[in-house]
Amino acid sequence: MAKTFQLSDIHVHWEPLPASLTSITGFMLYWVTGLAGQFYAQAVAKLSLEPQQAAILQLLEAEGDIVQSRLAERLCINKATMVFLLDGLKGLVERKDNSSDKRTLIIRTRQTSL
């Protein structure tokens, strides 16, 4: 069953910046990225997902089946963490043996995820 939520249900904490920092482009990009990360984490939490799990599902939906190690590389997630994240996505993704390379696994979605 699809889950819905209102954007008004998401609350991002921030404090006004000192004027001296607002002119530093690099800092502003860092600051906005942090706010966006908070927003994204809360949004995907409403779907019972971690941000990295949502990224896995979104990449699989966009690009289709992918070798597990390549998926980890694409999302800059270490291999051990990828195993843990995929374990948490049971029912949404499946691992299949790679017929062309028995040392690797293919990751695919079981259904439309997001």
C-alpha positions, 0 to 999 in steps of 0.5 A: 500500500502506498504511503503518503505524507504532507510536506508540512509534516517535515520540519528542518531545524536551522538557525540564521547565519551570521552575515559574514558567512552568507557571502562565502559560496562554498559555505553556503553550498555546504549549509544548504546541502545539510538542510536538504539532507535533513529534509530528504532523511525525514521524507524517506523516513515516512516511507520507512527507509534510510536515505541510502536505501532510497537512493538504491531503489531510485538508482535501480528504478532508473537504470535496472539490474546492476551488479552489487559491487557496481551499485556500491561504487555508483552510490559511494557506499562501502561494500559491507554497508551495501550488504546491510542496506540491501538486507533492510530492503528485503521484499523490495529488492532481490539478489540473483546469481550473475550467470556471466560471473559467479563471483558477483550478484545482480541486484534488481527490484522486485516491484515498483519501489518509489 
